[in-house]
Amino acid sequence: MSLKIALFATCIVDTLRPEIGFASLALLEAAGCEVSVPKQACCGQANFNNGDDKGARALAEQWLNQFEGFDYVVIPSGSCTAMLKRHAAGLFEDEPELQAKIQTLTERCYELSEFLSSVVTPRFDDLPALRVCYHDSCSGLRELGIKKQPRALLSNIHSLSLNELSNAEACCGFGGTFCVKHPEISCHLADDKIAAIENTRAEVLLGGDWGCLMHLQGRIEKMGKPIEVKHFSEILAQAIKQEAN
């Protein structure tokens, strides 16, 4: 029996980069999962980070009601996954029963690369030779330990040349509302990251959070740099092995 998966696409993917959602869906289905996309709600991270616990609680409860009936919840974002797994249950210390339900569900939540490398994995073919590099987003790296997982998946595509950044674990400067509150610092961090990307001579920058990648893409385009920016799922989905009928 195939696993029943709920894909939590996230706000940024839904509104700004739906290609990531479609790529995630294709990868999960290629791995044999039965995938649903329930009515989406924000993970509440923006509310939580800005002190609006009431708003974050309301969004977490809405998320629980939409997603608790599935075997797993898979999320193409380390940032949103970390919000739910590390912080959502703590918002309900005054409601133990609801807190327990949220905690149980978050234990079945996976960031996409973690799920595809540890639970199910599709088969991949090679692509045309491509030189890529990878940016590790702060939330996924520091709160979830997401580092080896996307690289392991990308290693299945032997035609990819993955070139490590000298500052792969440094913040890109996005940080949600940080880039709005501190634009000069944010741009400086992005520019340092872009200099490291250029040093790898990579044609494509990959990562696991579109927020970070969107931020870097904006600076890359402003500078006129010939570097394409993609979520890792978009590359993997291009390489899904097409089984012969």
Secondary structure, DSSP 4 states (H G I P E B T S, - for coil): ---EEEE---HHHHHH-HHHHHHHHHHHHHTT-EEE-PPP---SHHHHHTT-HHHHHHHHHHHHHHHTTSSEEEES-HHHHHIIIIIIGGGGTT-HHHHHHHHHHHTTEEEHHHHHHHT----B---S-EEEEEE--HHIIIII--SHHHHHHHTTSTTEEE---TTTTS--S-TTTHHHH-HHHHHHHHHHHHHHHHHHT-SEEEES-HHHHHHHHHHHHHHT---EEEEHHHHHHHTB-----
